[in-house]
Amino acid sequence: MLILNQEQVERLLPMPECIEVMEQALLSLARDEMFQPLRTVIHPPGAAGVIAMMPAYKSAETALFGLKAICVFPGNPARGLDSHQGGVLLFSGETGEPLALMNASAVTAIRTAGVSAVATRALARADACELAVIGAGVQARSHLASISCVRPLTSARIVSRNVEHARRLVSELQASFNFPLNVVTDSRDAVAGADIVVTATTSLTPVLQREWLKPGTHINAVGTYSPRAREIDSATMASATLFVDRRESALNEAGDYLMAAQEGVIGPASIRAELGEVLLGSFPGRTTSAEITLFKSLGIAIEDLAAAAYLYQKAEQQEVGTRVDF
């Protein structure tokens, strides 16, 4: 059994490669070559976090099963830890033998931003060059890397509830980019004039307001995964053209969608398409330069499986990782 730690996952799955892996995974899902049920999330009374189980199966080429077991502890960033902790397991689709265990924090950070890059490439205006990121945690870091791979960014503004977190992020990352990273203390100022907006927070209430957005903005809403939490206000959900990674997941798990639906401003027909359906050409993406497009990302199990399969193949080729009898 192959074991890949965080450093090995990050080294074997650079962002440009991950973006292409995620695009192919979403296309495979749209072709019914991958299968996943809804995730199971366990909320023990009084626990400091939750655990989620995310299984998936791929039939194309080499058959594989995948399972991500992930704990989400919102208090972890204050301890200097990623809020997501766990492992991604890869199994043979022929015999069920466990093939690999990989660091789920690293896989989640990279593949989530990779999918947002796929959405941005498919949905944002071709001339989009100003980025606003709400949040300064792990996903803010990975989204700066991913969005810069698919659009010629000229600037990025980062805003966080804790301004020191944003300043630390800029200090650590500025040398990696050829465009300025600017710390902004107000979300409205960060979003004003932005062509692309990423919301990557743990907020339970909206951090983005419709009145802040200019025509033609593309939004990647990635921070929330619970029916009881939302980053996007109902006015934005009602006026934007909505795209999702998986309809079933959005209709059951996405607080951004569910809370706006409970208010009666949107419904299932408001979702134009899954991202894979746009990539496949079954549904249109952006149709006008003034349209506001919104990709609601929940992070789905087929993305973890696709990343794990790619990592396993590459690790075997390069003889990276630790192999143990199991």
C-alpha positions as CSV (number, residue, x, y, z in Angstrom):
1,M,0.0,0.0,0.0
2,L,1.3,3.4,-1.0
3,I,1.4,6.3,1.5
4,L,1.7,9.9,0.3
5,N,2.2,12.7,2.8
6,Q,1.4,16.3,2.4
7,E,4.7,17.3,0.8
8,Q,4.6,14.5,-1.6
9,V,1.0,15.2,-2.7
10,E,1.9,18.9,-3.2
11,R,5.0,18.0,-5.3
12,L,3.2,15.4,-7.5
13,L,0.1,17.5,-8.1
14,P,1.2,20.9,-9.3
15,M,-1.7,23.3,-10.0
16,P,-1.4,23.4,-13.8
17,E,-1.6,19.6,-13.9
18,C,-4.4,19.4,-11.4
19,I,-6.5,21.8,-13.4
20,E,-6.4,19.4,-16.4
21,V,-7.1,16.4,-14.2
22,M,-10.1,18.1,-12.7
23,E,-11.5,19.1,-16.2
24,Q,-11.2,15.5,-17.3
25,A,-12.9,14.3,-14.1
26,L,-15.8,16.6,-14.6
27,L,-16.1,15.5,-18.2
28,S,-16.1,11.9,-17.1
29,L,-18.9,12.6,-14.6
30,A,-21.0,14.3,-17.3
31,R,-20.5,11.1,-19.5
32,D,-21.6,8.9,-16.6
33,E,-18.2,7.3,-16.3
34,M,-18.0,8.2,-12.6
35,F,-20.4,7.5,-9.8
36,Q,-20.9,9.1,-6.4
37,P,-23.6,9.2,-3.8
38,L,-24.2,12.2,-1.5
39,R,-21.6,12.5,1.2
40,T,-22.4,11.4,4.7
41,V,-21.6,14.0,7.4
42,I,-21.7,13.1,11.1
43,H,-22.3,15.8,13.6
44,P,-21.8,14.3,17.1
45,P,-23.4,16.4,19.9
46,G,-20.8,18.5,21.6
47,A,-18.0,17.6,19.2
48,A,-15.6,20.4,18.1
49,G,-15.8,19.3,14.4
50,V,-17.5,16.9,12.0
51,I,-16.4,13.9,9.9
52,A,-17.6,13.4,6.3
53,M,-17.4,10.2,4.2
54,M,-17.1,10.8,0.5
55,P,-17.1,7.6,-1.7
56,A,-16.8,7.4,-5.5
57,Y,-16.2,5.0,-8.4
58,K,-14.8,5.3,-11.8
59,S,-15.4,2.8,-14.6
60,A,-13.4,4.3,-17.5
61,E,-10.0,2.9,-18.3
62,T,-8.8,1.3,-15.0
63,A,-11.7,0.8,-12.6
64,L,-11.1,2.3,-9.2
65,F,-13.0,3.1,-5.9
66,G,-12.1,6.1,-3.8
67,L,-13.1,7.2,-0.3
68,K,-12.2,10.4,1.4
69,A,-12.7,10.5,5.1
70,I,-12.3,14.1,6.2
71,C,-12.7,15.8,9.5
72,V,-13.6,19.5,9.4
73,F,-12.6,21.5,12.5
74,P,-13.4,25.2,12.1
75,G,-11.1,26.1,15.1
76,N,-8.0,24.6,13.5
77,P,-6.7,27.8,11.8
78,A,-6.3,29.4,15.2
79,R,-3.9,26.5,16.0
80,G,-2.0,26.9,12.8
81,L,-3.7,23.8,11.3
82,D,-5.8,23.3,8.1
83,S,-9.5,23.0,9.1
84,H,-9.6,19.9,6.9
85,Q,-7.8,16.8,8.2
86,G,-8.1,13.2,6.9
87,G,-7.1,10.7,4.2
88,V,-8.0,9.7,0.7
89,L,-8.1,6.0,0.1
90,L,-7.7,4.4,-3.3
91,F,-8.9,0.8,-4.0
92,S,-8.7,-1.5,-7.0
93,G,-11.9,-1.7,-8.9
94,E,-11.1,-5.3,-9.9
95,T,-10.3,-6.8,-6.5
96,G,-11.1,-4.1,-3.9
97,E,-7.5,-4.2,-2.6
98,P,-6.4,-0.9,-1.0
99,L,-3.8,0.7,-3.2
100,A,-3.0,4.0,-1.5
101,L,-3.6,6.4,1.4
102,M,-3.0,10.1,0.7
103,N,-3.0,13.3,2.8
104,A,-6.6,14.6,2.3
105,S,-5.7,18.2,3.4
106,A,-3.3,18.6,0.5
107,V,-5.6,16.9,-2.0
108,T,-8.6,19.0,-0.9
109,A,-6.7,22.3,-1.1
110,I,-5.3,21.6,-4.5
111,R,-8.2,20.0,-6.2
112,T,-10.8,22.5,-4.9
113,A,-8.8,25.4,-6.4
114,G,-8.2,23.4,-9.6
115,V,-11.9,23.0,-10.1
116,S,-12.5,26.7,-9.6
117,A,-9.8,27.3,-12.3
118,V,-11.7,25.0,-14.6
119,A,-14.9,27.0,-13.9
120,T,-13.1,30.3,-14.3
121,R,-11.7,29.2,-17.7
122,A,-15.1,28.1,-18.9
123,L,-17.2,30.9,-17.5
124,A,-15.3,34.1,-16.8
125,R,-14.8,36.8,-19.4
126,A,-11.7,36.2,-21.5
127,D,-10.4,39.7,-20.5
128,A,-11.0,39.2,-16.8
129,C,-7.9,40.3,-15.0
130,E,-8.8,41.7,-11.5
131,L,-9.3,39.1,-8.8
132,A,-10.8,39.6,-5.3
133,V,-10.4,36.9,-2.7
134,I,-12.6,37.0,0.5
135,G,-10.7,34.9,3.0
136,A,-7.1,34.4,3.8
137,G,-6.8,30.7,4.6
138,V,-5.7,27.6,2.8
139,Q,-8.1,28.0,-0.1
140,A,-7.2,31.7,-0.6
141,R,-3.6,30.6,-1.0
142,S,-4.5,27.8,-3.5
143,H,-7.0,29.9,-5.5
144,L,-4.4,32.7,-6.1
145,A,-2.3,30.0,-7.7
146,S,-5.1,28.4,-9.7
147,I,-6.9,31.5,-11.0
148,S,-3.6,33.0,-12.2
149,C,-3.1,29.8,-14.3
150,V,-6.2,30.5,-16.4
151,R,-6.5,34.3,-16.6
152,P,-3.8,37.0,-17.1
153,L,-4.3,38.7,-13.7
154,T,-3.0,42.2,-13.2
155,S,-3.9,42.5,-9.5
156,A,-5.5,40.6,-6.6
157,R,-7.1,42.1,-3.5
158,I,-7.4,39.9,-0.4
159,V,-9.7,40.7,2.5
160,S,-10.2,38.7,5.8
161,R,-12.0,39.2,9.0
162,N,-8.5,39.0,10.6
163,V,-6.4,41.6,8.6
164,E,-3.2,40.1,10.0
165,H,-4.0,36.8,8.3
166,A,-4.3,38.6,5.0
167,R,-1.1,40.6,5.5
168,R,0.7,37.4,6.4
169,L,-0.6,35.7,3.2
170,V,0.5,38.6,1.0
171,S,3.9,38.7,2.7
172,E,4.5,34.9,2.1
173,L,3.1,34.8,-1.5
174,Q,3.9,38.1,-3.2
175,A,7.3,36.9,-4.5
176,S,5.5,34.0,-6.3
177,F,3.4,36.3,-8.5
178,N,4.2,38.9,-11.1
179,F,1.1,41.0,-10.2
180,P,0.5,42.9,-7.0
181,L,-1.3,41.3,-4.0
182,N,-3.1,44.0,-2.0
183,V,-4.6,43.7,1.5
184,V,-8.0,45.4,1.7
185,T,-9.8,45.8,5.0
186,D,-13.4,46.1,3.6
187,S,-15.1,43.4,1.5
188,R,-17.0,46.0,-0.6
189,D,-13.7,47.7,-1.5
190,A,-12.1,44.3,-2.4
191,V,-15.0,43.3,-4.7
192,A,-15.5,46.7,-6.3
193,G,-14.3,46.5,-9.9
194,A,-13.2,42.9,-9.7
195,D,-13.7,40.6,-12.7
196,I,-13.4,37.4,-10.7
197,V,-14.4,36.9,-7.0
198,V,-13.5,34.0,-4.8
199,T,-15.3,33.5,-1.5
200,A,-13.3,31.1,0.6
201,T,-14.5,31.6,4.2
202,T,-16.0,29.7,7.1
203,S,-18.7,32.3,7.5
204,L,-22.3,31.2,8.3
205,T,-23.8,34.4,6.8
206,P,-23.2,36.2,3.5
207,V,-19.9,37.9,2.9
208,L,-20.8,39.0,-0.6
209,Q,-23.6,41.4,-1.6
210,R,-25.1,41.9,-5.0
211,E,-24.7,45.7,-5.0
212,W,-20.9,45.3,-4.9
213,L,-20.7,43.4,-8.1
214,K,-20.1,44.9,-11.5
215,P,-21.7,43.5,-14.7
216,G,-19.8,40.5,-16.1
217,T,-18.3,39.3,-12.8
218,H,-17.6,35.6,-12.3
219,I,-17.9,34.2,-8.8
220,N,-16.4,31.0,-7.4
221,A,-18.2,30.3,-4.1
222,V,-16.2,27.6,-2.4
223,G,-16.1,28.2,1.4
224,T,-19.4,26.6,2.5
225,Y,-20.5,23.0,2.3
226,S,-23.4,22.9,4.8
227,P,-27.1,23.5,4.3
228,R,-26.9,25.9,7.3
229,A,-24.1,28.2,6.1
230,R,-23.9,30.6,3.2
231,E,-21.4,33.1,1.8
232,I,-23.6,34.6,-1.0
233,D,-26.6,36.8,-0.4
234,S,-30.0,35.9,-2.0
235,A,-30.0,38.9,-4.3
236,T,-26.8,37.6,-5.9
237,M,-28.1,34.1,-6.1
238,A,-31.2,35.4,-7.8
239,S,-29.5,37.6,-10.4
240,A,-26.5,35.4,-11.3
241,T,-26.5,32.5,-13.7
242,L,-25.8,29.4,-11.5
243,F,-23.5,26.5,-12.3
244,V,-22.6,23.7,-9.9
245,D,-20.3,20.7,-9.7
246,R,-23.2,18.3,-9.1
247,R,-26.9,19.2,-9.1
248,E,-27.8,16.6,-6.5
249,S,-25.2,17.9,-4.2
250,A,-26.2,21.5,-4.6
251,L,-29.9,20.8,-4.0
252,N,-29.2,18.8,-0.8
253,E,-26.0,20.4,0.7
254,A,-25.4,24.0,-0.5
255,G,-26.6,26.5,2.0
256,D,-26.0,29.3,-0.6
257,Y,-28.6,27.7,-2.8
258,L,-31.0,26.2,-0.1
259,M,-31.4,29.4,1.9
260,A,-32.1,31.5,-1.2
261,A,-34.6,28.8,-2.3
262,Q,-36.3,28.9,1.0
263,E,-36.8,32.6,0.5
264,G,-38.5,31.8,-2.8
265,V,-36.0,33.7,-5.1
266,I,-34.6,30.7,-6.9
267,G,-35.4,27.0,-7.6
268,P,-34.0,24.0,-9.3
269,A,-34.5,25.5,-12.7
270,S,-32.2,28.4,-11.7
271,I,-29.2,26.0,-12.1
272,R,-28.2,26.3,-15.7
273,A,-25.8,23.3,-15.7
274,E,-23.2,21.2,-14.0
275,L,-19.7,22.4,-14.9
276,G,-19.0,19.1,-16.7
277,E,-22.1,19.6,-18.9
278,V,-20.8,22.9,-20.0
279,L,-17.4,21.4,-20.8
280,L,-19.1,18.7,-22.8
281,G,-21.1,21.2,-24.7
282,S,-24.5,20.0,-23.5
283,F,-25.3,23.4,-22.0
284,P,-24.0,26.9,-22.6
285,G,-21.8,28.7,-20.2
286,R,-21.6,32.5,-20.2
287,T,-23.8,34.0,-23.0
288,T,-23.2,37.7,-22.6
289,S,-20.3,39.9,-21.4
290,A,-22.6,41.5,-18.8
291,E,-23.9,38.3,-17.3
292,I,-22.9,37.5,-13.7
293,T,-21.9,33.9,-13.5
294,L,-21.6,32.0,-10.2
295,F,-20.0,28.6,-9.8
296,K,-21.1,27.0,-6.5
297,S,-18.5,24.5,-5.6
298,L,-19.2,21.9,-2.9
299,G,-16.1,19.7,-3.6
300,I,-17.3,16.3,-4.7
301,A,-15.9,12.8,-4.3
302,I,-15.1,12.2,-7.9
303,E,-12.6,15.1,-7.7
304,D,-10.8,13.3,-4.9
305,L,-10.8,10.0,-6.7
306,A,-9.5,11.6,-9.9
307,A,-6.7,13.3,-8.0
308,A,-5.8,10.2,-6.1
309,A,-5.7,8.1,-9.3
310,Y,-3.4,10.6,-10.9
311,L,-1.2,10.8,-7.9
312,Y,-1.0,7.0,-7.6
313,Q,0.1,6.6,-11.2
314,K,2.7,9.4,-11.0
315,A,4.0,8.2,-7.6
316,E,4.5,4.7,-9.1
317,Q,6.3,6.1,-12.1
318,Q,8.6,8.3,-10.0
319,E,9.0,5.9,-7.1
320,V,7.7,8.5,-4.6
321,G,6.1,7.7,-1.3
322,T,6.3,5.0,1.4
323,R,5.1,1.4,0.6
324,V,3.9,-0.7,3.5
325,D,2.6,-4.3,3.8
326,F,-1.1,-4.2,4.7
